[in-house]
Amino acid sequence: MAEVRLDDISKSFGALTVIPKLNLLIPDGSFTVLVGPSGCGKSTLLRLIAGLETPTDGRVLIGGRNVTNEEPSQREISMVFQSYALFPHMTVAQNIDFGLRLQKMPKPERDERVARAAKILALENYLERKPSQLSGGQRQRVAIGRSIVRNPKVFLLDEPLSNLDAALRGQMRVELAQLHRSLGSTMIYVTHDQVEAMTLADQIVVMNGGRIEQVGAPMELYDNPATEFVAAFIGSPKMNLLPGRAIGRQDVHTAGIRPEHIRVDGTSGTWQARTEVVETLGADTIAYMSAEGIDSITVRLPGHMRLQVGDKLFLTPEPANLHLYDERGQRMEARA
């Protein structure tokens, strides 16, 4: 295990600056998720840690050692990519121990490491199969097993679940969380999916345009988003972002309120709203509504509450759960 530290890191490709100067500490043994929209720089940052890209400026330290100019093979890291990159003609066991064979590790030690990884990943009954005989989730576990056998200090995972269907993604999220608890290793995970970030991470790094918007625990970011961007990005359905005048505050550029923090009443409230779209999700009902001066406002309601398109209700934001932002999109105060 090892902490990862980025000191004044920047990356440019010619005249294009992808990552302006930034600093980041990834604690030893943490599960840190880099999240943000496509093109925000998260995969580039991961490649800088891996040594697949060279920083324009700054340093990369792993376990306190400056590895900025070291090759990927010298950094004691292992990387799992979006594509499984398995050899189709090899068995599961051969795929897992491929890197160890390149290192000319003795066969008894290789077999021991493969057996351990297979047990951790529930692949013991599949070691003699070829990748074509496996499901997508099993192939991803083989790719992870290939990383485990190397005993890296840091695992780097770049969108590893994006090729899986929704049910398998949910299953693999659970398996990855269990794997992290079992190994206790430092894991750095890149995704554009904020649900993955919220469910897997103990530390989330929200990126936007190559810059870090906020770093913190999942519920810290959910409860206290430091910027308007984080407020809109973290949470599903996303936070309502309304003009300040909608809450009677002319000094506020934007007011944020989460869908579950809006009270609904049939007779009185701050806004009279019309129901435009209803999503019934079982435990929850999500209503998309419009009100005077507000094009769209999302409300989370109990699943048993039945609404129809066209129904009119009164909505009131809970004052203690308002988030206020200035014209730069920076939080003015945590609560109203």
C-alpha positions in Angstrom: 0.0 0.0 0.0 1.1 3.6 -0.5 -0.2 7.1 -0.7 0.0 9.0 -4.0 0.8 12.6 -4.1 0.7 15.0 -7.1 2.7 18.2 -6.5 2.1 21.1 -8.9 1.3 18.7 -11.7 0.3 20.1 -15.1 0.0 18.6 -18.6 -0.1 20.2 -22.0 -0.2 18.8 -25.5 1.5 21.5 -27.5 -0.5 24.7 -27.0 -3.4 22.9 -25.4 -3.3 22.7 -21.6 -5.3 19.7 -20.5 -4.5 19.9 -16.8 -3.5 23.3 -15.3 -1.3 23.1 -12.2 -3.0 21.1 -9.4 -2.1 19.3 -6.2 -3.8 16.1 -4.9 -3.2 13.7 -2.0 -4.6 10.2 -2.3 -4.3 8.6 1.1 -2.7 5.2 1.7 -5.3 2.4 1.5 -8.1 4.7 0.2 -10.6 4.1 -2.6 -10.4 7.4 -4.4 -12.6 8.0 -7.4 -11.8 10.7 -10.0 -15.1 11.7 -11.5 -16.3 14.3 -14.0 -17.7 14.6 -17.5 -16.0 13.4 -20.6 -12.9 15.4 -21.4 -12.4 16.8 -17.9 -8.9 15.4 -17.6 -9.5 12.5 -15.2 -8.1 9.8 -17.5 -5.1 12.0 -18.3 -4.4 12.4 -14.6 -4.6 8.6 -14.1 -2.1 8.1 -17.0 0.3 10.6 -15.4 0.2 8.5 -12.2 0.7 5.4 -14.2 3.7 6.8 -16.1 1.9 6.5 -19.5 2.1 10.2 -19.8 4.9 12.6 -18.7 3.9 15.7 -16.9 4.7 19.1 -18.4 5.6 20.2 -14.9 5.4 18.9 -11.3 6.1 15.7 -9.5 4.4 12.3 -9.0 5.2 10.6 -5.7 4.1 7.0 -4.7 4.8 5.9 -1.2 6.9 9.0 -0.7 9.2 8.2 -3.7 9.5 10.5 -6.6 8.5 8.4 -9.6 8.0 11.2 -12.1 10.8 10.0 -14.4 10.4 6.3 -13.8 8.9 3.8 -16.3 5.4 2.3 -15.5 7.0 -1.0 -14.6 9.1 0.6 -11.9 6.2 2.3 -10.1 4.7 -0.7 -8.4 1.3 0.0 -9.8 -1.1 -2.0 -11.8 -3.7 -0.7 -14.3 -7.1 -2.1 -15.3 -8.5 -0.6 -18.5 -12.0 -0.3 -19.9 -11.2 -3.0 -22.4 -10.3 -6.3 -20.8 -7.3 -6.8 -23.1 -7.4 -10.6 -22.6 -5.6 -13.0 -24.9 -8.3 -15.1 -26.6 -6.1 -18.1 -27.2 -5.0 -18.4 -23.5 -6.9 -19.9 -20.5 -8.0 -17.8 -17.6 -5.0 -19.0 -15.6 -2.6 -18.1 -18.4 -4.1 -14.7 -18.8 -3.8 -14.0 -15.1 -0.1 -15.1 -14.8 1.0 -13.7 -18.2 3.0 -10.8 -16.6 4.5 -13.1 -14.0 5.8 -15.4 -16.8 7.4 -12.3 -18.5 9.2 -11.7 -15.2 10.4 -15.3 -15.3 8.9 -15.9 -11.9 9.2 -19.6 -10.8 6.1 -21.7 -11.6 5.3 -22.7 -8.0 5.1 -19.0 -7.0 3.1 -18.1 -10.1 0.6 -20.9 -9.3 0.3 -19.8 -5.7 -0.5 -16.2 -6.7 -3.0 -17.3 -9.4 -4.8 -19.5 -6.9 -5.0 -16.7 -4.4 -6.3 -14.2 -7.0 -8.8 -16.8 -8.3 -10.1 -17.4 -4.8 -10.5 -13.7 -4.1 -12.4 -13.2 -7.4 -14.4 -16.4 -7.4 -12.7 -17.7 -10.5 -11.5 -21.0 -9.2 -13.8 -23.0 -11.4 -13.0 -21.1 -14.5 -9.1 -21.3 -14.7 -9.1 -23.6 -17.6 -11.7 -21.7 -19.7 -10.9 -19.3 -22.5 -12.2 -15.7 -22.4 -14.9 -16.5 -25.1 -16.5 -18.9 -22.6 -16.9 -16.2 -19.9 -19.5 -13.5 -19.2 -18.5 -9.8 -19.3 -18.3 -9.7 -15.5 -16.1 -12.8 -15.4 -13.8 -11.3 -18.0 -13.5 -8.1 -16.0 -12.6 -10.2 -12.9 -9.8 -11.9 -15.0 -8.4 -8.5 -15.9 -8.5 -7.5 -12.2 -6.9 -10.8 -11.3 -4.0 -10.1 -13.6 -3.4 -6.9 -11.5 -3.8 -8.7 -8.2 -1.0 -11.3 -8.8 1.5 -8.5 -9.3 1.0 -7.4 -5.7 1.0 -3.7 -6.7 1.1 -0.8 -4.2 -1.5 1.0 -6.1 -4.4 -0.2 -8.4 -5.4 2.2 -11.2 -8.8 1.5 -12.8 -9.9 3.4 -15.9 -13.7 3.1 -16.5 -13.5 -0.6 -15.8 -17.3 -1.2 -15.8 -18.4 0.9 -18.7 -18.7 -2.1 -21.1 -21.1 -4.0 -18.8 -24.9 -3.8 -18.7 -26.6 -2.1 -15.8 -27.2 -5.3 -13.7 -23.6 -6.4 -14.1 -22.3 -3.0 -13.3 -24.2 -3.1 -10.0 -22.9 -6.5 -9.2 -19.3 -5.5 -10.0 -19.6 -2.4 -7.9 -20.3 -4.6 -4.9 -17.4 -7.0 -5.8 -15.0 -4.1 -6.2 -15.9 -2.7 -2.8 -15.4 -6.1 -1.2 -12.1 -6.5 -3.1 -10.9 -3.2 -1.7 -11.8 -4.2 1.9 -10.1 -7.6 1.4 -6.8 -6.2 0.0 -6.7 -2.9 1.8 -4.8 -1.5 -1.2 -4.8 2.1 -2.5 -7.2 2.2 -5.4 -7.7 5.1 -7.9 -10.7 4.7 -10.0 -11.8 6.9 -13.0 -15.5 7.2 -14.0 -17.9 9.6 -15.5 -20.7 7.9 -13.5 -21.4 9.7 -10.3 -23.5 6.8 -9.0 -20.3 4.6 -9.2 -18.4 7.4 -7.4 -20.9 7.7 -4.6 -21.2 4.0 -4.0 -17.5 3.0 -4.2 -15.4 5.9 -2.9 -14.3 6.9 0.5 -12.8 10.0 -1.3 -14.2 11.6 -4.4 -12.3 14.0 -6.6 -14.6 16.0 -8.8 -12.9 17.4 -11.9 -14.0 20.0 -14.5 -12.0 21.3 -17.3 -8.7 19.8 -16.0 -9.2 21.4 -12.6 -10.3 20.0 -9.2 -13.6 21.4 -8.2 -13.8 19.6 -4.8 -12.3 16.7 -2.9 -14.1 14.9 -0.1 -16.1 12.0 1.2 -19.2 11.1 -0.8 -21.8 12.5 1.6 -19.7 15.6 2.3 -19.9 16.4 -1.4 -23.6 15.6 -1.5 -24.5 17.6 1.6 -22.1 20.5 1.1 -21.2 21.0 -2.6 -18.6 23.8 -2.8 -19.4 24.9 -6.3 -22.5 25.1 -8.5 -20.8 22.5 -10.8 -20.4 19.9 -8.0 -24.0 20.6 -6.9 -25.3 19.8 -10.3 -23.0 16.8 -10.9 -23.3 14.9 -7.7 -26.7 13.3 -6.9 -29.4 11.5 -8.9 -31.7 13.1 -9.8 -29.5 16.2 -9.8 -29.9 19.2 -7.5 -32.3 21.9 -8.6 -30.4 25.1 -9.5 -32.8 28.0 -9.5 -32.3 31.8 -9.9 -31.9 33.6 -6.6 -35.0 35.6 -7.1 -37.0 32.3 -7.0 -36.3 32.3 -3.2 -36.6 36.0 -2.8 -32.8 36.6 -2.6 -31.6 39.3 -5.1 -28.0 39.0 -3.7 -27.8 35.3 -4.7 -27.0 34.2 -8.2 -28.2 30.6 -7.9 -30.0 28.7 -5.2 -29.7 24.9 -5.0 -32.1 22.5 -3.4 -32.2 18.8 -3.7 -35.4 17.1 -4.9 -35.9 15.4 -1.5 -35.7 18.7 0.3 -38.8 20.2 -1.2 -42.1 20.0 0.8 -45.2 19.3 -1.2 -48.7 20.5 -0.1 -52.1 20.6 -1.8 -53.1 24.0 -0.5 -50.2 26.4 0.1 -46.5 26.9 -0.4 -43.8 29.0 -2.0 -44.6 28.1 -5.6 -47.6 26.6 -7.3 -46.3 24.0 -9.7 -47.8 21.9 -12.5 -46.7 18.3 -12.9 -45.1 17.7 -16.3 -43.5 14.3 -16.2 -43.8 11.5 -13.5 -41.3 8.6 -13.1 -42.5 5.8 -10.7 -39.4 4.0 -9.4 -41.0 1.8 -6.7 -39.7 3.2 -3.5 -39.6 6.7 -4.9 -41.6 8.8 -7.3 -39.7 11.5 -9.2 -41.9 14.4 -10.5 -40.6 17.0 -13.0 -42.7 20.2 -12.5 -42.9 23.8 -13.7 -43.8 26.9 -11.8 -44.0 30.6 -12.5 -40.5 31.9 -13.2 -39.1 28.3 -13.0 -38.9 26.2 -16.1 -38.2 23.0 -14.4 -38.0 21.7 -10.8 -37.5 18.1 -9.7 -39.2 16.7 -6.6 -38.6 13.3 -5.0 -41.7 11.9 -3.4 -42.6 8.6 -1.6 -43.3 5.8 -4.1 -46.9 5.3 -2.9 -47.8 8.9 -3.8 -49.6 8.9 -7.1 -49.4 11.9 -9.4 -50.7 12.5 -12.9 -49.4 14.8 -15.6 -51.3 18.1 -15.1 -51.7 17.8 -11.3 -51.1 21.1 -9.5 -49.3 21.2 -6.1 -47.6 23.8 -3.9 -43.9 23.4 -3.3 -41.7 24.9 -0.5 -37.9 24.5 -0.3 -36.6 23.6 3.2 -34.6 26.7 4.2 -32.0 24.7 6.1 -31.2 22.7 3.0 -30.7 25.6 0.5 -27.3 26.0 -1.1 -26.4 29.5 -2.2 -23.9 30.4 -5.0 -22.5 33.6 -6.3 -22.0 34.7 -9.9 -18.7 32.7 -10.1 -20.5 29.5 -9.0 -18.8 29.4 -5.6 -20.7 28.6 -2.5 -21.6 31.8 -0.5 -22.6 29.9 2.6 -23.3 26.3 3.5 -26.9 27.0 4.5 -29.3 29.9 4.3 
